[in-house]
Amino acid sequence: MGMLEGRVAIVTGAGAGLGRAIAGEVARAGARVALAEIDGTAGARAASELAALGAEARAYTTDVSQPEQVERTFAAVVRDFGQVDILVNNAGISRVGPHTQDVTDEDWHDSIAVMQTGVFYCMRAAGRHMLPRKAGSVVNISSIRGFSPNPGRMTYCAPKAAVIMMTKVAAGEWAPHGVRVNAICPGVLRTPMWEADVARGALDERLYLDLVPARRLGMPDEVGRLVVYLCSDDASYITGSVLTIDGGLTAIPAG
């Protein structure tokens, strides 16, 4: 029996990249999976791929920055699956490059809307479903950039830092009610978002390979397996934790 057998998980941004890998690992662990994805086509494709592997998976077109869409998705998942046991807040966007004085209003608002406000909307909806049942696990995908700053990443570092604090606040509030909340801070992962940033010259991959003590990039499924552990009964006393998975990148001061 899988570690998450019998549970229902919502994974946001699950149509591609890290979210798709997380959804795959959660499904492999036995959970039924709801893929909340702004790109309906990508979400449906990912759900079909998981179904072909024997998982029970459904896609829900969702813009997490819109509270009514979040509420609608949670209601639909409860209607279709009967419950919500796990939420993985993964949806994100990457706007790398401009320094603070050149950041546009649009980039700032879009980044905060998806990676901070969207996480809040989903946490709020999850709490309303999980707290009455006195059970549930929320995993927020932050980043090493939530505590280790990088020039040109104001619009990314700020919401990722907020997610760490949101995780700890909710963990303290919800622990007496049997609901756990943890955050994962991945380092440099080989995702489509990373490949796109490298391709347009926003990031220098060789530089990062030299900086990471493990001398490689992380793989999305490695993060997925950490999500599975945190949502399993093996992690029943872990809440309010922020786990870094970065090959040692932020453990060793540069230079």
N, C-alpha and C positions, 0 to 999 in steps of 0.2 A: 504494500500500500504506500502511495506517495505521501510526502510530508504534509501536503496541503489537500489531501483527499477530502471531498465533501464540502469544500469551501468555494465561495464565489469572490472573484477578484475583479476590480475595475483598475485598468491600467490606462493612464492618459498619455496621449502622444504615441499610441501603440502601433501606428501604421508603418513605421520604418525605424531604422537605426536602433538606438538604445531601447526605446519603448517596445519595439518589436521583439528584441532579444529577451527583455524582461518578461513579456507576455508568453514567449515560448518556454522559458524556464519555469514560470508559474504553472503553465498548463502541463508541462512534463512532470511536475510535482503532484499533479492530480486535481488541481483546481479547475473550476469552470471559469472562463475568462470573458469579461466584457471589455472590448477595445474601444475606448473613447478617443476619437481622432477627428481633427478638423477637416482633413482631406478624406471625404467619404469613399472615394475610390481606393485609396491606399488602405483604409480601415477594412473595407470589404475584402480586399485581396489578402490581407494578413489573416483575417478571420477564416477565409477559405483555406489558406495554407495550414493553419492550426487544425482545422476540422479534418483535413486530409491526413493529418498525423494521428487522428483519433481523439482529439480534444473537443470539448464542447465550447464553442466560441462564437460570439456575436459582436458585430461592429455597431457603434452608435456615433453618428456624426455629431461632434461636440466642439464648440469653441469655448474653452474653459474660461475665457475672459468675460463671458456673457452669463450672468447668474441664472437667468431663466433656462438657458440651455443645459447648464449643470444640473439644475433641479429636475429638469425633464429627463435627463439621462439616468439619474439615480432612480427616479420613479419607474422608468422603463425597465431598468435592470432588476429591481425588486419584483416588478410584475412578471418579467420573463424567467427569472431564476429563483425567486422566492426570498432572497436575502442579499445582503452585502457584508462580507466578512473581512475583505482586504481592499485597501485603496493604495495604489502606487501613483504618486504625483510625479510624473516624468515630463510632461509636455514642456517644451522649451524652444526658444529661438536664439540665433546667434548673430549678433551685430558687432563684429570685431573691427577695430581700426581707429576710428576717430578718437582723439583725446578729448578730455572733458569740454574744453572751450568750443569744440566743433561738433559735439553731439547735437543732433536735431531733436526737436520736440517729438517728432513722430517716432524716432528710434527709442527715445526714453519711454514714452507712453506705451508703445507696443511691448517693450521688454518687461516693464513693470506689470502690465496687464496680464500677460501670459504667465510669467515666472514667479510673481508674488501674489497678485490679486487672484489669479486663477487657482493657485495652490490653496489660498484661503477659502475660496468658494467651494472647492472640492472637499477640503477638510471640514468645513461647516456642514455640508450635506452629509458627509460620512458620519460625523458625530451624531447628527440627528437620527441616523439609522442605527448606529452601533450602540450608543449609550443605553437606550431602552432595553437592548438585548444583553447588556453587560458583557460584551465580547466584541473583539475586532482588532485589527492591526492596520496602522497607516505607516507607509514608508514614503518620505519625501526625498526626491532626488535633488540634492543641492549640488555642490561642486567644491573642489579645493579652492576655487576662486571665491567661495563664500568666506574664506578666512585668509587666503594667500593672494594678495592683489596683483594685478597685471596691468601695465599701461595699455590704454586703448580698449579697456573692457569695463568702463564705468557702468554701462547699461546691463552688463551681465553680472559683475561682481556684487552690485548693490542688491538686486533681488535674491541672489543665491545666499547672501549673508542674512537677509531677512528670513529666508526659509529655515535657517538653523535656529533662529530665535523663536519663530512660530512653532517649530517642532517641540522645543523645550517648554514653551508656555502650555501648549495643548497636552503634552505628556503629563505635566503636573496636575492639570485640571482633570484629566480623564483616567488617570491610574486608579483612583478609588472605585471607578466604575468598570474596571476590567478591560479598558481599551488602551492599547499601547501605540505610541507614536515615536518613530525613530527617523533619522536622516542618514543618507549615504552621500558621501562626497567623493565622486570619482575624480581621478586625475585625467590624464590624456588618454582618450579612447579612440580606437579606429572605427569611427562611425561615418556615415555619409556626410554629416554636417562638418566633421573634421576634414574629410577629403575635399569638400567644396572650398573650405577656407584655405587649405593648402594650395589648391589649384589656382585660386585667384590671387595668391601671393600674400594673404593676410597672416599666414603662419608659416614658420620655417620648421618642417618636420625633423630635419637633421639636428637642429639645435636641441629639440626636445629629447631626441634619442640619446644625445650626449649628456643631457641633464638628468634623465631618469636613472637612478641607481640600478634598476632592473634591466636597463638597456633595451627596453621594448615598450610599445604602447599597450595599454590594457585592451581586452576584448569585451564587447558588450555582454556576452553571456556570462562572463565572470561576475559582473555586477548583478546579473539576473539571479545567479546562484546565491549571492549574498542577500538579495531580496527574499528569496525563498526561505533561507535560514531565519531571517528576522521575523517573518510572518508565521513561522512554525512554532509548535509547542516547545521545541528545544530552546527557544529564546523567550520563554514566558516571563522571565524576570528582567528582561531588557526593555527599558523604555526611557525616552529622553536622551538616548545615545546618538552620537554623531560619529559614524564610522568612515574613515578615510580608506580608499582603495586606489592607490596611485603609484605602486611600484617603488615607494620610498621617496618620491619627488619632493614632498614638503617636509620630510623628516630631516633632511640634510640641508643646512644653509648653503645657498649658492656661493661659489668662490672659496 
